[in-house]
Structure formats: structure tokens, C-alpha cells
Amino acid sequence: MTGVLAELAALDDPKIRAVNERHGDDHGVNLTKLRAVAKRLKTHQDLARDLWGTGDTVARLLALLICRPKAFDRDELDAMLRDARTPKVHDWLVNYVVKKSPHREDLRRAWFDDADPVVASAGWALTVDRVAKSPDGLDLAGLLDLIEAGMKDAPDRLQWAMNHCLAQIGIDHPAYRARAIDIGERLAVLKDYPTPPNCTSPFAPVWIGEMVRRQDA
């Protein structure tokens, strides 16, 4: 592992680190280069566990790229999420590992109402995935009730996940589209979020409208 850590240290770029730190991520490695390292190492579960154990952000990102998602048990994934300190590690853990785990639904339910808003945001992120791919059994109207009542004042990461859920419901479920757009308009969450040219605004009414337009095209 020592050689891998040295390789990661050599990839650190102060300019990239400065940009990432403004978003709460404490690493300076170009992610394309990191993926190249992961591609060379291939799947390596033991090394992934060792890299995660260092606590270093870029080592943990590499661990998430080379691990075997189904090899982690439920409690291990829960502990990993609660120890994922930075946004990028949290995001990759949920999207690259937990979503591929047989424990994802159990964890979704456990995290959804967690007192820690960062943990709860993971539950909402997994709910977004279900809204899009396997909505049977979900109470979509109930989710909209929760979003309407709590999204406006939710902490940033939880608010972002709830907003994504609002948009996903509006995009994928026409019966709830008008209500989703109405909630988005009234709450105005992320309405003024700076959006680069040729990118879709995360403001839910705009997001819904653009994605539906693409579907209909």
C-alpha cells in the first residue's frame, strides 16, 4: 500500500486542491488520473479496505473505485458513511458502492430519518434512485409532503438531495408533475443557483421542464 500512497501523493496539485477545498473536499488529485490508477490496479478488496482505513480523502476515493461493493456487510457500510467526512467521498460511497449493495434498501430506510442531516441525505439519495428505477412501494405523495414541509430549511446537503427527489418525481411521474413544479416554485430552493452555460439549472421547475422536454423530443 505504501507505493500506492506515494503515487497518490505525487499526483497532488495545489491548484486543484485550492478549488476542491472551496467545496469542502481536501484533496488535489485530478479525478481522471485517479481513475487511471484504479483501472491499473483493478478490483482489489483487501487494498481497498486498507486505503479506506488511512482516513485520507484521495486514498478513500481510490478505495471506492477498486472495491467490491457486495463484499461489505450492512454495518460496515453504515460505519463507512458516518465516517465519510468530505462531500466527494460521501457521494462516491453512496453512488458507486451502496447502490450496488444488497443492503441498499435496508440502509435507505435506516438513513432516511437519521438525526444527522448528512446521513439523512444519503437516505434521500437512495430514494431518488428508487423513484427513478423501482418506485413500486414508495409513497410518492408522502415524499412530496415531506419535501414541502422540510426542504426550505434543510441543511445544504440534505436540501440538495431532497430537491433532487422533488425533481425526479416530477420528471418520472406525470401524475405528480404539477404538484412537484408547484412545490418547487413556492419554495424557490436553488432558484438562483449559478449554472454554467449549456447546463441544466438544479431549480426543480426548470430541471423538470428541461428533462421532460428531452424525453418528448
C-alpha positions in Angstrom: 0.0 0.0 0.0 2.9 2.3 0.7 3.7 2.6 -3.0 0.1 3.4 -3.9 0.0 6.2 -1.3 3.3 7.6 -2.6 1.8 7.6 -6.1 -1.3 9.4 -4.9 0.9 12.0 -3.1 2.8 12.6 -6.3 -0.4 13.4 -8.1 -1.4 16.2 -5.7 -1.8 19.5 -7.5 -2.0 22.6 -5.3 -4.3 24.4 -7.8 -6.8 21.5 -7.9 -6.6 21.3 -4.1 -7.5 25.0 -3.8 -10.5 24.6 -6.0 -11.7 21.5 -4.1 -11.2 23.0 -0.7 -13.8 25.7 -1.6 -16.3 22.8 -2.0 -15.3 21.0 1.2 -13.0 18.4 -0.4 -9.5 18.2 1.0 -7.5 16.7 -1.9 -5.7 17.9 -5.0 -5.8 15.0 -7.4 -7.2 15.1 -10.9 -10.0 12.5 -10.9 -9.3 11.3 -14.4 -5.7 10.5 -13.3 -7.1 8.8 -10.2 -9.4 6.7 -12.3 -6.4 5.7 -14.4 -4.7 4.4 -11.2 -7.8 2.5 -10.3 -8.0 0.9 -13.8 -4.5 -0.3 -13.5 -5.0 -1.8 -10.0 -8.3 -3.4 -11.0 -10.7 -4.7 -8.3 -8.7 -5.3 -5.1 -10.9 -5.6 -2.0 -8.1 -6.0 0.6 -6.2 -3.0 -0.7 -9.5 -1.0 -0.8 -10.1 -1.7 2.9 -6.5 -0.7 3.8 -6.8 2.5 1.8 -10.1 3.4 3.4 -8.6 2.8 6.8 -6.0 5.6 6.2 -8.7 8.2 6.5 -7.1 10.1 3.7 -9.6 11.5 1.2 -7.9 10.7 -2.0 -7.0 7.2 -0.7 -10.6 6.7 0.2 -11.7 7.8 -3.3 -9.4 5.2 -4.8 -10.7 2.6 -2.4 -14.2 3.2 -3.6 -13.1 2.7 -7.2 -11.3 -0.6 -6.7 -13.5 -2.2 -4.0 -16.1 -5.0 -4.4 -19.3 -3.4 -3.3 -21.1 -6.6 -2.4 -18.2 -7.6 -0.1 -19.2 -5.0 2.6 -21.8 -6.0 5.1 -24.6 -3.7 6.2 -23.0 -2.4 9.4 -19.7 -1.8 7.7 -21.3 0.4 5.1 -23.2 2.3 7.8 -20.0 2.9 9.6 -18.2 4.0 6.4 -20.9 6.5 5.6 -20.9 8.0 9.1 -17.1 8.4 8.7 -17.2 9.8 5.2 -16.0 13.3 6.1 -16.0 15.0 2.7 -18.7 15.5 0.1 -16.9 13.6 -2.7 -16.2 10.6 -0.6 -19.8 10.6 0.6 -21.1 10.9 -2.9 -18.9 8.2 -4.4 -19.7 5.8 -1.4 -23.4 6.1 -2.0 -23.3 6.0 -5.8 -20.5 3.6 -6.5 -20.8 1.2 -3.6 -24.1 1.4 -1.6 -26.3 1.5 -4.7 -24.7 -1.8 -5.8 -25.0 -3.4 -2.4 -27.7 -6.0 -1.4 -28.2 -3.9 1.8 -29.1 -0.7 -0.1 -32.8 -0.8 0.8 -32.2 -1.6 4.4 -29.7 1.3 4.6 -32.0 3.6 2.7 -34.7 3.1 5.3 -32.3 3.4 8.2 -30.6 6.6 6.9 -33.7 8.4 5.6 -34.8 9.7 9.0 -31.4 9.9 10.7 -30.8 12.8 13.0 -27.6 13.6 11.2 -28.6 15.6 8.1 -25.6 14.3 6.1 -26.5 10.7 6.8 -30.2 11.5 6.0 -29.1 13.0 2.7 -27.7 9.5 1.8 -31.1 8.0 2.5 -32.7 10.6 0.3 -30.1 10.0 -2.5 -31.0 6.3 -2.4 -34.7 7.2 -2.5 -34.1 9.3 -5.7 -32.6 6.1 -7.2 -35.8 4.2 -6.3 -38.1 7.0 -7.6 -36.3 6.6 -11.0 -35.8 2.9 -11.2 -38.1 1.0 -8.9 -40.9 3.2 -7.5 -43.3 0.4 -6.6 -44.0 0.6 -2.9 -42.9 4.2 -2.5 -45.3 6.7 -1.2 -44.6 9.5 -3.7 -47.3 11.8 -2.3 -45.9 11.3 1.1 -42.4 12.1 -0.1 -43.8 15.3 -1.6 -45.4 16.2 1.7 -42.0 15.8 3.5 -40.2 17.8 0.8 -42.8 20.6 1.0 -42.6 20.7 4.8 -38.8 20.4 5.3 -36.7 21.2 2.2 -36.7 25.0 2.6 -34.9 25.0 5.9 -32.9 21.8 5.5 -29.1 21.9 5.7 -27.3 22.2 2.4 -26.5 18.5 1.6 -29.9 17.3 2.8 -31.6 20.1 0.9 -29.8 19.2 -2.3 -30.9 15.5 -2.0 -34.5 16.4 -1.2 -34.5 18.8 -4.2 -33.2 16.0 -6.4 -36.0 13.8 -5.2 -38.6 16.5 -5.9 -37.2 16.9 -9.5 -37.1 13.2 -10.1 -40.7 12.7 -9.0 -41.7 15.5 -11.4 -39.6 14.1 -14.2 -40.6 10.4 -14.0 -44.2 10.5 -12.7 -46.6 12.7 -14.7 -49.4 12.3 -12.2 -47.3 14.2 -9.6 -45.6 16.6 -12.0 -47.8 19.6 -11.5 -47.6 19.4 -7.7 -43.8 18.9 -7.9 -43.4 22.0 -10.0 -45.7 24.0 -7.7 -43.7 23.0 -4.6 -40.5 24.0 -6.4 -41.9 27.4 -7.4 -43.2 28.2 -3.9 -40.1 27.1 -2.0 -37.7 28.6 -4.7 -34.9 26.4 -3.4 -31.8 26.7 -5.7 -33.7 29.2 -7.9 -30.6 31.4 -8.1 -28.0 28.7 -8.1 -25.2 29.7 -10.6 -25.5 27.4 -13.6 -22.8 27.3 -16.3 -23.9 27.7 -19.9 -25.3 24.6 -21.5 -26.0 23.0 -18.1 -29.5 22.5 -16.6 -30.4 24.5 -13.5 -31.0 22.5 -10.3 -34.0 24.6 -9.7 -36.7 21.9 -9.7 -39.3 23.5 -12.1 -36.6 24.3 -14.7 -35.0 20.9 -14.2 -38.3 19.1 -14.6 -39.2 21.1 -17.6 -35.9 20.5 -19.4 -35.8 16.8 -18.8 -39.4 16.3 -19.8 -38.7 18.3 -23.0 -35.8 16.0 -23.8 -38.0 12.9 -23.2 -40.6 14.2 -25.5 -38.2 15.3 -28.3 
